[in-house]
Amino acid sequence: MGDIVRVVELTSYQQQGRLLPAMREAVQTLRRTDTTVAQKHLCDVALSRVGSRLYIHFYFEP
């Protein structure tokens, strides 16, 4: 069985120095709103970009 993956679009990172706080906010929001990953161990994180949109990929233990 593979990792549990969630992808979130980062929308509040536009200002200088806001990328890391936006990533933290995204994982906190995900843990509050997604009961599947609320108590899972976060194994890895990746970033991707499509045009001007930035996405963060969270990989949780199965």
SULJO-V376540 format. One record per residue. OMEGA is omega in radians with two decimals (NA if undefined). Layout:
{{OMEGA} {OMEGA}}
//
This chain:
{{-3.07} {3.11} {3.00} {-3.07} {3.03} {3.13} {-3.10} {3.05} {3.08} {-3.09} {-3.05} {-3.08} {-2.96} {-3.11} {3.12} {3.12} {-3.07} {-3.08} {-3.13} {3.06} {3.11} {3.10} {3.11} {3.13} {-3.13} {-3.13} {3.10} {3.11} {3.13} {3.14} {3.11} {-2.98} {-3.09} {-3.08} {3.12} {-3.07} {-3.04} {-3.10} {-3.13} {3.09} {3.08} {-3.04} {-3.04} {3.12} {3.08} {3.07} {3.02} {-3.12} {3.01} {-3.04} {3.13} {-3.13} {-3.13} {-3.11} {3.04} {-3.13} {3.12} {3.11} {-3.13} {3.08} {3.13} {NA}}
//
